[in-house]
Amino acid sequence: MTHIFISGEIPVSGYEALKKYSVDVYECENVIREEDLIEGVRDATALLCPLSTKVTRKVMESAPSLKIIANYGAGFDNIDLVAAKERGIVVTNTPKVSTDATAELTLGLMLSLMRRIPEGDQLCRTEGFNGWAPLFFLGRELKGKTLGIVGYGKIGQAVAKRAQAFGMNILYTARTKKDTENEINYRPFDQLIQEADIVSIHTAYSDETHHLFNEKTFKRMKKSAILLNVSRGPVVHEEALVRALKQRELAGAALDVFENEPLIHDELKTLANVVLTPHIGNATIETREEMARLAAGNITSYIEEGTALTPVG
């Protein structure tokens, strides 16, 4: 019988789609250790794994029957793609289904930072305030601000669409120019970061984008600018970001992902002009259910028809 190993608990819809097969699930709050993963996939035909599961060459070599790795997430940098290709293992992901949820969170982070919502919440819960006053707790509006989107795929485009509803001016940069409408304009990266009031990162992670935002980048941005990262943590050099924020080279930052995740730079936690969320870009009930169905669907499609729905590469 086909044996499927799931390296972390997923929504019920995923289990329902795989109920005809023999399925084992790693049921633990902590990220699975490599030795437990090796034991789990030893006789597996398929592995369904969240982004937090590191699937190394060693893991694959311990699983002679493994035919497909279905990643539960749009990214796949947690998987050794070279080793998978060498062993003829199909790798899939769950693209597109995260678009709306991640775009919504991006706007939420933007508003939280510009209107100082977390600061206000904390103030109300602690010392309180003396009442309304003309100069009290001032933030900034989104209307009329220039949003620079770095990476203009599905999520970047969805952010642009929502930002336009707030009356923002939209710029984007990407490896190739896109056909755009409604006054969304392309800029080279160096020009975009100098013009934008808000820079929102939605690029894929690669060697090319590792530490794309660094000390030199921050010095070229407006001192009044804020930075949002809802893509991958290592795109931003966190030590350089902390320095830029402390030296007032940037007005603020909102991060949903971190360079050494799940660890967060200690100084980021102390800064009032920083909003932090625990990698929840697509963490909605609707999206996570759809991701589970798609990850499971990749496995069933491959087993039954020989082709996956959303293969990587």
Residue, then its C-alpha position, 0 to 999 in steps of 0.5 A: m500500500t502507498h505510504i504517505f508521511i506528513s511531517g507536521e499537522i495540517p488542516v482536516s481537508g488534507y487528511e480527507a483527500l488522502k484517506k484512501y492511503s496509509v498516512d502517518v503524521y508527526e504530531c508535535e508542536n515543535v519542528i520535526r528533527e532530522e532523525d525523526l524525519i528520516e525515520g518517518v520517510r524510510d518506507a514512504t512513497a510521498l512526503l507532505c511537509p510544511l515549509s519548516t521541514k528541512v528536506t536534505r540530501k541525507v533525508m532523501e537518501s534514507a527513503p529509497s521509495l520516495k517519489i514525491i515531496a509535496n511542500y505545504g507552502a509557496g516557497f521551496d527553499n527548505i528542500d534540496l532541489v538538486a538532490a531531489k532531481e538527481r534521485g528523480i523525486v518530484v517536488t511540488n508547492t502550493p502557489k497562488v492560493s496564498t495571494d489574497a491572504t498575504a496581500e491583506l496582511t501586507l496592507g494590515l502591517m502598512l496601516s499598523l505601522m503608519r497609524r501606530i496601531p500596536e503602540g496605541d494598543q499597548l498604551c491603552r493596556t498600560e499607562g492609558f492616555n489623557g484624552w483627545a488632543p490635536l497633536f497627540f499620537l500622530g501617524r501618517e496617512l496612506k493616501g498620496k504616499t508612494l508605494g514601491i513594490v519589490g517583486y511583482g508576481k501575483i502577491g505584489q500585484a494583489v498588494a498594488k490593487r489594494a493599495q490603489a484603493f487607499g489612493m497610493n501611487i504605485l511603483y514596482t521593480a522586477r526582473t522583467k517589466k510587466d504589462t500594467e494598467n491604472e498608472i502602475n509604473y516600473r522603476p529600476f531597483d535603485q530608483l524605486i528605493q529612492e522614490a518610495d515612501i513605503v517599500s514592500i518586499h515580495t520577491a522570491y528568495s535566491d542567491e541574487t536576493h540574499h541581503l538585497f536590503n543592506e546597509k548601502t540600500f538603507k542609506r539610499m532610501k528616504k529617512s521618512a520611509i518604512l520597510l515591509n518584508v512579507s517574503r523571505g527573511p534573508v532578503v533583509h540584513e537584520e543587523a543593518l536594518v537595526r542600525a538604520l532604524k536606531q540611527r533614524e535612516l529609516a522611519g520604521a519597519a514591519l516584518d512577518v519573516f526573519e533572517n534566522e527564523p524562528l529567532i528574531h533579532d533582540e533589538l528589533k523587539t525593543l523598537a517602538n517603530v517596528v511591527l513584528t508578526p510570526h510568519i502569518g502571511n497566509a495564516t487564514i482558515e480559508t487559505r490554509e485549508e486550500m493549501a492542504r487540499l492542493a498539497a494533498g492533490n499533488i500527491t494523489s494526482y502523481i500517484e494515480e495519474g503520474t503527473a503533479l498539479t503544481p510541480v516546481g521547476 
